[in-house]
Amino acid sequence: MSPKLKLPAGACDCHFHIFGPQARFPLSPDRKRQVVDHPFEEAAALHQAMGFSRGLLVQSFQHGHGYEYMLHALSRAPDRLRGVAIPAPDITDAELEILDKAGVVGIRFAPRSAPKIDADMLARVHEFGWQLHVLVHGAVEIEAWRDQILAAPGHFVIEHTGYPPVEKGLDSPEYRFVLECLDTGRGWVKLSPRFSAQPAGFTDTVPIVRALIAHAPNRILWGSDWPHQSHPEPKPADADLVDLMLDWAPDEKTRNRIFVDNPAELFGFPKA
């Protein structure tokens, strides 16, 4: 099923994953959940059907520190893919150079996978121009990581809209933290409906997302989170997620900025 919204040339899905084939690219033996294969070919076909010509491949925590699958994918589509990796603490400079040359532009951390942000590793990848991408969920995690995130060198990205609780609207510490990140001038936010309290439709997200877009339209991104392996059943339809932008950003110029201009600026895609 195709979305109603016709995406502009150069549109980028700024948060998707691929898994496997696990016979060739095994996941971490310490992963927290079982995941079925969703390989590169499947992601490429979905993007073509939805109208995306670019994508940011984000390493799932189910991969551990393994990055071979990412190198393989980025090398198959170097002009249209960039990556966010989770390097092991003992990764060599030579390996970081390989990842950087392949198109990796960011490093990912989350309180649920690490006790803190590895400042030494962050400084190392900052030398390559990478950004920090961070997944925080809830006021407790934000309080524990707030200073570390704001102290990050260069640009940083908050995933999944920062999970502001919809029942509190614009009056929650989670939402205020997202605004604080945007107000640094270095913080970016990836939109996703993962913070919705609804099983489908996600209309409860509209006031918060519209407020964020109005606050800093030049530092807002959009990500599908395909193949939705962390989303409870029923899984969202990808066409419906794209069409959410008709409600989130009714103005076409603003939508094009979010889909095309903002990711091109942050991730270094060539001009569409």
Wavefront OBJ file of the C-alpha trace (Angstrom):
o trace
v 0.000 0.000 0.000
v 1.375 3.411 -0.984
v 0.914 6.520 1.157
v -1.458 9.285 0.123
v 1.380 11.761 0.590
v 3.709 11.932 -2.405
v 7.160 12.380 -0.968
v 9.546 14.947 -2.490
v 12.704 13.976 -4.317
v 15.467 13.248 -1.843
v 13.114 12.273 1.012
v 14.966 10.461 3.808
v 13.768 7.874 6.319
v 15.983 8.892 9.236
v 15.468 5.814 11.427
v 15.186 2.274 10.119
v 16.814 -1.053 10.928
v 17.715 -4.207 9.058
v 18.232 -7.679 10.491
v 20.084 -10.530 8.859
v 20.090 -12.771 7.124
v 21.209 -14.016 10.534
v 22.953 -17.030 9.026
v 25.445 -14.509 7.634
v 25.087 -11.559 10.028
v 24.227 -13.011 13.453
v 22.728 -10.856 16.187
v 24.169 -10.502 19.671
v 23.814 -13.671 21.776
v 22.928 -11.357 24.687
v 20.051 -9.655 22.858
v 16.857 -9.001 24.812
v 14.411 -10.254 22.172
v 14.201 -12.597 19.243
v 14.022 -10.887 15.863
v 13.131 -12.384 12.492
v 15.137 -11.539 9.392
v 14.373 -8.243 7.656
v 17.360 -7.859 5.307
v 18.620 -5.021 3.153
v 16.566 -6.056 0.118
v 13.329 -5.828 2.093
v 14.161 -2.347 3.393
v 15.122 -1.150 -0.087
v 11.841 -2.429 -1.545
v 9.827 -0.736 1.201
v 11.593 2.590 0.675
v 10.928 2.422 -3.040
v 7.241 1.692 -2.436
v 6.899 4.545 0.066
v 8.828 7.055 -2.064
v 12.041 7.380 -0.029
v 15.261 7.788 -1.970
v 17.504 8.063 1.112
v 17.743 6.451 4.509
v 19.621 6.465 7.814
v 20.332 2.886 8.887
v 20.387 2.790 12.693
v 22.087 -0.087 14.479
v 19.664 -1.927 16.737
v 20.827 -2.825 20.232
v 19.990 -6.434 19.277
v 23.162 -6.372 17.145
v 25.421 -5.693 20.101
v 28.596 -4.153 18.669
v 28.563 -6.108 15.409
v 28.718 -3.802 12.400
v 29.518 -6.109 9.469
v 25.902 -6.079 8.283
v 25.948 -2.264 8.252
v 29.144 -2.087 6.224
v 27.601 -4.483 3.723
v 24.396 -2.427 3.396
v 26.110 0.957 3.187
v 28.514 -0.332 0.563
v 25.602 -1.470 -1.599
v 23.954 1.969 -1.616
v 26.657 4.536 -0.811
v 24.855 7.495 -2.387
v 21.538 7.015 -0.625
v 22.354 5.490 2.769
v 24.102 6.734 5.895
v 24.509 4.864 9.173
v 24.494 5.181 12.960
v 26.633 2.549 14.692
v 27.281 1.179 18.182
v 31.067 0.658 18.233
v 32.669 -1.563 20.849
v 34.782 0.278 23.448
v 37.957 -1.344 22.095
v 37.302 -0.570 18.426
v 40.469 0.528 16.651
v 40.988 3.834 14.891
v 41.432 1.900 11.646
v 37.977 0.345 12.067
v 36.416 3.741 12.778
v 38.005 5.043 9.589
v 36.436 2.160 7.640
v 33.003 2.887 9.116
v 33.369 6.594 8.436
v 34.399 6.028 4.834
v 31.430 3.668 4.356
v 28.981 6.374 5.444
v 28.537 6.075 9.211
v 27.734 9.527 10.606
v 26.634 8.843 14.187
v 27.090 6.817 17.359
v 24.165 5.492 19.406
v 23.685 5.171 23.177
v 20.751 4.429 25.498
v 20.462 4.064 29.299
v 18.953 0.612 28.809
v 22.096 -0.656 27.104
v 24.884 1.275 28.850
v 25.267 2.850 32.306
v 26.483 6.117 30.786
v 27.675 7.702 27.568
v 31.271 6.725 26.863
v 32.821 10.202 26.753
v 36.144 8.921 25.417
v 34.442 7.098 22.551
v 32.274 10.125 21.841
v 35.375 12.308 21.609
v 36.994 9.826 19.220
v 34.068 9.723 16.799
v 33.597 13.492 17.059
v 36.959 13.757 15.302
v 35.239 12.158 12.311
v 32.314 14.573 12.549
v 29.836 11.989 13.872
v 26.829 12.990 15.977
v 25.501 11.440 19.181
v 22.140 9.667 18.724
v 20.460 8.842 22.020
v 17.332 6.964 23.064
v 15.957 8.115 26.421
v 12.582 7.005 27.726
v 11.042 8.702 30.728
v 11.942 11.409 33.218
v 14.217 9.146 35.285
v 16.437 8.302 32.313
v 16.468 11.924 31.181
v 17.512 13.138 34.624
v 20.340 10.591 34.733
v 21.652 11.433 31.251
v 20.660 15.072 30.777
v 24.052 16.610 31.544
v 25.905 14.008 29.476
v 23.700 14.634 26.453
v 23.910 18.415 26.649
v 27.693 18.226 27.074
v 28.116 16.219 23.870
v 30.433 17.884 21.354
v 28.842 18.975 18.099
v 25.360 17.970 17.017
v 23.236 15.401 18.850
v 19.922 13.711 18.025
v 17.059 12.677 20.333
v 15.246 9.612 19.011
v 11.515 8.868 18.996
v 10.469 12.446 19.867
v 11.979 11.993 23.340
v 8.944 9.967 24.493
v 6.956 12.862 26.018
v 3.864 11.486 27.837
v 0.837 12.445 25.760
v -1.444 12.726 28.779
v 0.604 15.690 30.048
v 0.581 17.522 26.742
v 3.171 20.295 26.660
v 3.668 20.198 30.427
v 6.083 17.393 31.211
v 9.804 17.190 32.040
v 10.286 14.988 28.969
v 8.831 17.589 26.621
v 10.726 20.427 28.315
v 13.945 18.447 27.916
v 13.334 18.083 24.177
v 12.842 21.857 23.943
v 16.043 22.370 25.930
v 17.904 20.188 23.439
v 16.520 22.120 20.477
v 17.360 25.437 22.127
v 21.068 24.557 22.277
v 21.186 25.038 18.513
v 22.986 21.681 18.297
v 20.093 19.377 19.193
v 17.888 17.617 16.643
v 14.760 15.512 17.167
v 13.569 12.491 15.191
v 9.791 12.360 14.988
v 8.032 9.065 15.589
v 4.659 8.141 17.138
v 6.228 5.663 19.563
v 5.119 7.875 22.476
v 1.443 7.585 21.531
v -1.001 5.948 23.937
v -3.126 4.755 21.004
v -2.716 1.356 19.272
v -3.283 2.972 15.860
v -4.007 6.347 14.339
v -1.737 8.136 16.831
v -3.847 11.307 16.746
v -2.872 12.043 20.353
v 0.639 12.906 19.122
v -0.457 15.801 16.908
v -0.369 18.706 19.446
v 3.098 17.803 20.736
v 4.630 17.200 17.316
v 3.170 20.371 15.845
v 4.550 22.368 18.778
v 8.035 20.906 18.266
v 7.967 21.610 14.541
v 6.868 25.194 15.168
v 9.666 25.602 17.721
v 12.553 24.470 15.487
v 11.497 23.338 11.994
v 15.104 23.390 10.786
v 16.188 20.656 13.245
v 13.358 18.146 12.989
v 13.761 14.754 11.294
v 11.368 11.878 10.492
v 11.953 8.162 10.976
v 9.802 5.107 10.301
v 11.441 2.763 12.852
v 10.889 -0.063 10.311
v 10.490 -3.031 10.807
v 8.898 -1.981 14.116
v 10.364 -4.872 16.100
v 9.951 -2.939 19.386
v 6.394 -1.811 18.646
v 3.551 -3.776 20.263
v 0.957 -5.503 18.127
v -0.638 -4.483 15.888
v 2.395 -3.172 14.008
v 1.760 0.164 12.274
v 1.346 0.330 8.513
v 4.253 2.223 6.987
v 2.025 4.145 4.578
v -0.033 5.366 7.557
v 3.147 6.562 9.289
v 4.130 8.587 6.240
v 0.630 10.051 6.015
v 0.843 11.161 9.653
v 2.975 14.006 8.327
v -0.134 15.456 6.674
v -1.411 16.120 10.201
v 1.919 16.759 11.864
v 3.129 19.258 9.257
v 0.228 20.476 7.057
v 2.491 22.986 5.306
v 4.210 21.399 2.310
v 7.304 23.585 2.557
v 7.828 22.532 6.176
v 7.323 18.858 5.298
v 9.898 19.091 2.544
v 12.350 20.661 4.950
v 11.862 17.774 7.394
v 12.017 15.032 4.761
v 14.779 16.459 2.558
v 16.667 19.565 3.660
v 17.254 18.767 7.332
v 18.670 15.240 6.827
v 20.751 16.434 3.887
v 22.319 19.079 6.115
v 22.958 16.831 9.115
v 23.998 13.615 7.378
v 25.858 15.024 4.393
v 23.731 13.763 1.539
v 24.402 15.348 -1.851
v 21.916 17.970 -3.020
v 18.715 16.314 -4.289
l 1 2 3 4 5 6 7 8 9 10 11 12 13 14 15 16 17 18 19 20 21 22 23 24 25 26 27 28 29 30 31 32 33 34 35 36 37 38 39 40 41 42 43 44 45 46 47 48 49 50 51 52 53 54 55 56 57 58 59 60 61 62 63 64 65 66 67 68 69 70 71 72 73 74 75 76 77 78 79 80 81 82 83 84 85 86 87 88 89 90 91 92 93 94 95 96 97 98 99 100 101 102 103 104 105 106 107 108 109 110 111 112 113 114 115 116 117 118 119 120 121 122 123 124 125 126 127 128 129 130 131 132 133 134 135 136 137 138 139 140 141 142 143 144 145 146 147 148 149 150 151 152 153 154 155 156 157 158 159 160 161 162 163 164 165 166 167 168 169 170 171 172 173 174 175 176 177 178 179 180 181 182 183 184 185 186 187 188 189 190 191 192 193 194 195 196 197 198 199 200 201 202 203 204 205 206 207 208 209 210 211 212 213 214 215 216 217 218 219 220 221 222 223 224 225 226 227 228 229 230 231 232 233 234 235 236 237 238 239 240 241 242 243 244 245 246 247 248 249 250 251 252 253 254 255 256 257 258 259 260 261 262 263 264 265 266 267 268 269 270 271 272
